[in-house]
Every structure is written in C-alpha cells, then in structure tokens.
Amino acid sequence: MSRPQPPGPVKLLVGLLFSDFGVQQEILSALSNRFGPMDFLSEPVRFDYTTYYDKEIGPGINRQWGSFFHLVAPDMLAEYKLWTNQLEIGFSRNDRRQANIDPGILSEERFVLATGKNFTHRIYLRDGIYADLTLIYQKGAFQALPWTFPDYRDPRLLHYLAVLRQKLIFQRDKRLPRKPS
C-alpha cells in the first residue's frame, strides 16, 4: 500500500508572450507584486513558432520566461492560472489580450503548465483548469514529450530549467548541485 506524503515545494515559473514592452513591464510588476521577487528572467526572444496569437497580441510577439524566488505548493497551480487569466483580462484592449501568461511549476521530476484547454494528456485540476505535463527530467536533462509545444522544446528554455532545477534543490534541501550520473 502506498502511504500518501505531502509533495515538496516547487518553483513557480511564467511564460509570457507580448508585443508591447510597456505592457510587459506592467505585467512583470503585477506578477512580482502577487508572487514576490523574481529570481530569473530570460531575455525576450522573437516568438515565431505560430501565428495563433497574432490577431490578439499583434505582430512582433516576444517570448520571455521568468521564475520567482519563493517556492510554492504544487496544488496552487490552478489558482495561479485563474489569477493570471484575470491579469490578462485586465490588460486587454478592445476585447483583445495584450499578453499571454502561462504559469507553470517546476519540480525535480517535471515541468507542468496550467491551461484552460482540455486534451488527452491533460489532467483536470479545478474551475476549468488543467495540468499539462510539458517536460520530464530523465537522464540528466529535461525531455520533451510528443505534445510539448515547440517553444517549450527550445534549447535555451531547457537550459534555464536545468539551472532552475538545481536552484530548487538548493533552496529546498540545501543540497549542492552535482554532476549527473
């Protein structure tokens, strides 16, 4: 028989899509006000994997990833997605989003995004929010799955996540990074 154990804390991350750098700054400020100080923010890179967001966000979309210093409980993911959905609505103009904010949680074993869209590999959490198993950690690195979006396969992100995974381990367990076996 398995004995239920509470999960350890995880790192909260956000993936941000935007075209207006003024909106980006305001959203980053709002995120920090809600979740505390950021401990990582990637450089914005051109998002050219799809035109799906162009009608809403506009041309010249950038992708940026960030994480927060304070560790969080993994069962809060749905709440974070509901809050970021409201933030997106607050920054909308003429019923068009100015940004897309995808919260996710990083553990030693996986990276999970929150989404409002159901699909075969997604697990329902609550209030219309699903957990998307996006990446798994195996053989010393994060590995994409058949359904992983192209921007979440980006080698830069995989590198950032590996570094943030080591930071998580140190923050949580005070274990120093070691060479993968």
Helices and strands as residue ranges (DSSP letters): E 11-18, H 21-35, E 38-41, E 45-46, H 54-57, E 62-68, G 74-76, H 77-90, E 99-106, E 110-115, E 122-126, E 129-138, E 141-144, G 150-152, H 155-173
